[in-house]
Amino acid sequence: STVTKKLVSSDGEWKNVLTRDQYRILPKRKTERAFTGQYWANHATGVYHCAGCGQEHFMSDDTFDSGSGRPSFSAPILTIARS
């Protein structure tokens, strides 16, 4: 089965580990303006991780141009818990 750990941090803790933009987007649940941000036109090969918890979320092979000005992915990385 897949195990999900909820990351709970105080406002101060978030501000210490995230950039200003990451803080506004992650715990405050805002969005970047379209066609801005570090990843909207990124074509590098690799894995996208959550800036808050480090969990792997998407592979670069699963990106596509949705025309939205934001990174778009066709499938998440599936993490299977091992015993």
Contacts in CASP RR format, 6 or more apart in sequence:
PFRMAT RR
TARGET T0000
AUTHOR 0000-0000-0000
METHOD contacts of the structure
MODEL  1
STVTKKLVSSDGEWKNVLTRDQYRILPKRKTERAFTGQYWANHATGVYHC
AGCGQEHFMSDDTFDSGSGRPSFSAPILTIARS
1 81 0 8 1.000
2 78 0 8 1.000
2 79 0 8 1.000
2 80 0 8 1.000
2 81 0 8 1.000
3 79 0 8 1.000
3 81 0 8 1.000
5 53 0 8 1.000
7 52 0 8 1.000
7 53 0 8 1.000
9 17 0 8 1.000
9 27 0 8 1.000
11 27 0 8 1.000
14 23 0 8 1.000
14 26 0 8 1.000
14 27 0 8 1.000
15 23 0 8 1.000
17 52 0 8 1.000
18 26 0 8 1.000
18 27 0 8 1.000
18 51 0 8 1.000
18 52 0 8 1.000
19 51 0 8 1.000
21 32 0 8 1.000
21 37 0 8 1.000
22 51 0 8 1.000
22 52 0 8 1.000
24 30 0 8 1.000
25 31 0 8 1.000
25 32 0 8 1.000
26 51 0 8 1.000
26 52 0 8 1.000
31 70 0 8 1.000
32 40 0 8 1.000
32 70 0 8 1.000
34 40 0 8 1.000
34 68 0 8 1.000
34 69 0 8 1.000
34 70 0 8 1.000
35 69 0 8 1.000
39 48 0 8 1.000
39 71 0 8 1.000
40 69 0 8 1.000
40 70 0 8 1.000
40 71 0 8 1.000
42 60 0 8 1.000
42 71 0 8 1.000
43 60 0 8 1.000
44 60 0 8 1.000
45 60 0 8 1.000
45 61 0 8 1.000
46 59 0 8 1.000
46 60 0 8 1.000
47 56 0 8 1.000
47 58 0 8 1.000
47 59 0 8 1.000
47 60 0 8 1.000
47 77 0 8 1.000
48 56 0 8 1.000
48 57 0 8 1.000
48 58 0 8 1.000
48 59 0 8 1.000
48 60 0 8 1.000
48 71 0 8 1.000
48 73 0 8 1.000
49 55 0 8 1.000
49 56 0 8 1.000
49 57 0 8 1.000
50 57 0 8 1.000
55 79 0 8 1.000
56 77 0 8 1.000
56 79 0 8 1.000
57 73 0 8 1.000
57 76 0 8 1.000
57 77 0 8 1.000
58 73 0 8 1.000
58 75 0 8 1.000
58 76 0 8 1.000
58 77 0 8 1.000
59 77 0 8 1.000
62 73 0 8 1.000
62 74 0 8 1.000
62 75 0 8 1.000
63 71 0 8 1.000
63 72 0 8 1.000
63 73 0 8 1.000
63 74 0 8 1.000
64 72 0 8 1.000
64 73 0 8 1.000
64 74 0 8 1.000
65 72 0 8 1.000
66 72 0 8 1.000
END
